[in-house]
Every structure is written in C-alpha cells, then in structure tokens.
Amino acid sequence: MMLLKSAAGTSMWYPVCTLPRSEKKAFEALIKKGIEAYLPLQRQLKQWSDRKKWVTEPFIKSYLFVRIKEYEQTEVLMTKGIARFIYFSGRITPMPDRQINELKLLIASPYELEVTEDDLQSGERIVIKAGPLKGLKGEIISYRSQKQLALRLENLGYSIIVQVSASLIGRF
C-alpha cells in the first residue's frame, strides 16, 4: 500500500472500520457531524424463504471512507458505529483521491461486482464446494471476475467457462 504524507491542514481520505452491520448508521452520523464520508453501496437481489427483494447493501462490509484533516481523527472515532481506522506500519493510512474516484466509477458501472478476500490465481487447484457441480476438482485457467472463472475440470479434457461465485470454490 502506498503511504502518503499529509500536511496537518490537508483533507485526505481514510478507510474506517465500522461495527458489524453499522455502516449506514455510522455514515449518517458522520454526515450529521459535517464530516465528508463515502459509503459505497450496491443493489443486490436477496432471497428469503418466501420472497425475493432488491436491497441496497454496503459494497465492502464493515468499511466506509472519511475525508478529514489529521486533527479530526478523534471526532470520527467518537462517532457511534465507528470501530477504528485502518493502520499500516503503525500509522493511520490515508488513501489517494484517485482510489476513491476509481471505486466510485466501479460502483456506478453496470457490471455485477463481488468482493472476496480470497486471492485466486491462475493455476490453482480447486474443488467446487456447492451447487450442481459440487465435488468436481479442477484448476483455475483464468480469473475474469468473482462470477466468471475459466476452469479445467479433471477427467473431461476440456476447459469450461463457469459462471460461479468464488465463494463456491475451495482449494485442495
């Protein structure tokens, strides 16, 4: 991660961790305090046992971003729903404006996006954990997105492009 030097009077973007499922309330509380904040939201179709419904949820769970001057950090931490700032090498880590602008462009795009903490790489051996292909073993040929993995499945001799969530595969 790139470290940025900030002058005491310069506003910079900082990632902030929220308490679980408190992103929207923390965002509203920051806005009420006059603190510039950004909470990337994404529309998702949720399935319940009796119905489906479109809901707006945080794109990155338990994260939001604030644009503050260094001396305003305490005010952010005193906001209900805020847990902590993100640290790197013992210091609160600012983000370049460019990264926030790129995130805003991604969120505004028509593409379906999914965030995963998994670092999927070409050549990795995987097993499908759920769904109709459960139990099939293979290798990641290319990683196009969270929902489009090109897999070479064993015993078939073909590469198959499968639209499957990354959460449905595991390593072995």
C-alpha positions as CSV (number, residue, x, y, z in Angstrom):
1,M,0.0,0.0,0.0
2,M,1.3,3.4,-0.9
3,L,1.9,5.8,2.1
4,L,1.1,9.4,1.6
5,K,2.4,12.3,3.6
6,S,-0.3,14.8,4.6
7,A,0.0,18.3,5.8
8,A,-2.0,19.0,9.0
9,G,-4.4,21.2,7.2
10,T,-5.0,19.0,4.1
11,S,-8.0,16.8,4.0
12,M,-7.4,13.2,2.9
13,W,-9.4,10.0,2.5
14,Y,-9.1,7.4,5.2
15,P,-10.7,3.9,5.4
16,V,-12.6,3.3,8.6
17,C,-13.8,0.0,10.1
18,T,-17.4,0.1,11.5
19,L,-19.1,-2.2,13.9
20,P,-20.8,-5.2,12.2
21,R,-23.9,-4.1,10.2
22,S,-23.5,-0.5,11.3
23,E,-22.1,1.0,8.1
24,K,-25.3,3.0,7.2
25,K,-25.9,4.4,10.7
26,A,-22.2,5.3,11.1
27,F,-22.3,7.1,7.7
28,E,-25.4,9.1,8.6
29,A,-23.9,10.0,12.0
30,L,-20.7,11.3,10.3
31,I,-22.7,13.4,7.8
32,K,-24.7,14.9,10.7
33,K,-21.4,15.9,12.3
34,G,-20.4,17.6,9.0
35,I,-17.7,15.1,8.2
36,E,-17.4,14.2,4.5
37,A,-17.9,10.4,4.1
38,Y,-18.3,7.9,1.4
39,L,-20.2,4.6,1.8
40,P,-20.1,2.5,-1.4
41,L,-23.5,0.8,-1.8
42,Q,-24.6,-1.9,-4.2
43,R,-28.1,-3.1,-5.1
44,Q,-28.4,-6.9,-4.6
45,L,-31.3,-9.3,-5.1
46,K,-31.8,-11.1,-1.7
47,Q,-33.6,-14.4,-1.5
48,W,-35.7,-15.3,1.6
49,S,-37.6,-18.5,2.0
50,D,-40.9,-16.8,1.0
51,R,-39.8,-13.9,-1.3
52,K,-37.1,-12.1,-3.2
53,K,-36.3,-8.4,-2.7
54,W,-33.9,-5.8,-4.0
55,V,-31.9,-4.3,-1.2
56,T,-29.1,-1.8,-1.0
57,E,-26.1,-3.1,1.0
58,P,-22.5,-1.9,1.6
59,F,-20.2,-3.0,-1.1
60,I,-17.4,-3.7,1.4
61,K,-18.8,-4.9,4.7
62,S,-17.7,-3.0,7.8
63,Y,-15.9,-0.3,5.8
64,L,-16.5,3.3,4.9
65,F,-14.3,6.2,4.0
66,V,-13.9,9.6,5.5
67,R,-12.2,12.7,4.1
68,I,-10.8,14.6,7.1
69,K,-7.9,16.6,8.3
70,E,-5.5,14.7,10.6
71,Y,-6.7,16.5,13.7
72,E,-10.3,15.3,13.1
73,Q,-9.5,11.7,13.7
74,T,-10.8,11.8,17.3
75,E,-14.1,13.2,16.2
76,V,-14.5,10.3,13.7
77,L,-13.7,7.7,16.4
78,M,-16.2,9.3,18.8
79,T,-19.0,8.6,16.2
80,K,-21.5,5.8,17.0
81,G,-20.8,2.8,14.9
82,I,-17.2,3.5,14.1
83,A,-14.7,0.9,15.4
84,R,-11.3,2.1,14.3
85,F,-9.1,3.4,11.5
86,I,-7.0,1.1,9.3
87,Y,-3.3,1.1,10.2
88,F,-0.3,0.3,8.2
89,S,3.2,0.3,9.8
90,G,1.7,1.7,13.0
91,R,0.1,4.8,11.3
92,I,-3.4,5.6,10.1
93,T,-3.3,5.0,6.4
94,P,-4.6,7.7,4.0
95,M,-5.8,6.8,0.5
96,P,-5.2,8.8,-2.7
97,D,-8.2,10.7,-4.1
98,R,-7.7,8.6,-7.3
99,Q,-8.5,5.4,-5.5
100,I,-11.8,6.7,-4.1
101,N,-12.7,8.1,-7.5
102,E,-12.0,4.7,-9.1
103,L,-14.1,3.0,-6.5
104,K,-17.0,5.4,-7.3
105,L,-16.6,4.6,-11.0
106,L,-16.7,0.9,-10.3
107,I,-19.8,1.2,-8.2
108,A,-21.6,3.3,-10.8
109,S,-20.7,0.9,-13.6
110,P,-23.4,-1.6,-14.9
111,Y,-21.2,-4.6,-14.1
112,E,-22.0,-7.0,-11.4
113,L,-19.3,-6.8,-8.7
114,E,-18.4,-9.1,-5.8
115,V,-15.8,-8.6,-3.2
116,T,-13.8,-11.6,-1.9
117,E,-10.9,-11.9,0.5
118,D,-9.6,-14.9,-1.5
119,D,-6.6,-14.2,-3.7
120,L,-7.4,-16.5,-6.6
121,Q,-4.6,-17.2,-9.0
122,S,-4.4,-19.0,-12.4
123,G,-3.0,-22.5,-12.0
124,E,-4.5,-23.0,-8.5
125,R,-6.1,-26.4,-7.9
126,I,-9.7,-26.1,-6.7
127,V,-12.8,-28.1,-5.7
128,I,-16.3,-26.9,-6.2
129,K,-17.9,-26.9,-2.7
130,A,-21.6,-26.3,-3.5
131,G,-24.1,-26.2,-6.3
132,P,-24.8,-28.7,-9.2
133,L,-21.1,-29.2,-9.8
134,K,-20.3,-29.9,-6.2
135,G,-17.3,-32.2,-5.7
136,L,-15.7,-31.6,-9.1
137,K,-12.0,-30.9,-9.0
138,G,-10.1,-28.7,-11.4
139,E,-7.7,-25.9,-12.0
140,I,-8.2,-22.2,-12.5
141,I,-7.2,-21.3,-16.0
142,S,-8.1,-17.6,-15.8
143,Y,-9.8,-15.4,-13.3
144,R,-12.1,-13.0,-15.1
145,S,-14.2,-11.9,-12.1
146,Q,-15.8,-13.3,-9.0
147,K,-18.5,-14.8,-11.0
148,Q,-16.6,-15.9,-14.1
149,L,-13.8,-18.4,-13.7
150,A,-12.4,-20.5,-16.5
151,L,-11.9,-23.9,-15.0
152,R,-10.2,-27.0,-16.4
153,L,-12.1,-29.8,-14.9
154,E,-10.4,-33.2,-14.3
155,N,-11.4,-36.2,-16.4
156,L,-13.1,-34.0,-19.0
157,G,-10.1,-32.8,-21.0
158,Y,-11.9,-29.5,-21.8
159,S,-11.7,-26.0,-20.3
160,I,-15.1,-24.8,-19.3
161,I,-16.1,-21.2,-18.6
162,V,-18.2,-21.4,-15.5
163,Q,-20.2,-18.5,-14.0
164,V,-19.9,-19.4,-10.4
165,S,-19.3,-17.3,-7.3
166,A,-15.8,-17.5,-5.9
167,S,-17.4,-18.4,-2.5
168,L,-18.4,-21.8,-4.0
169,I,-14.9,-23.0,-4.7
170,G,-12.2,-24.2,-2.3
171,R,-8.6,-25.1,-2.6
172,F,-7.2,-28.5,-2.1
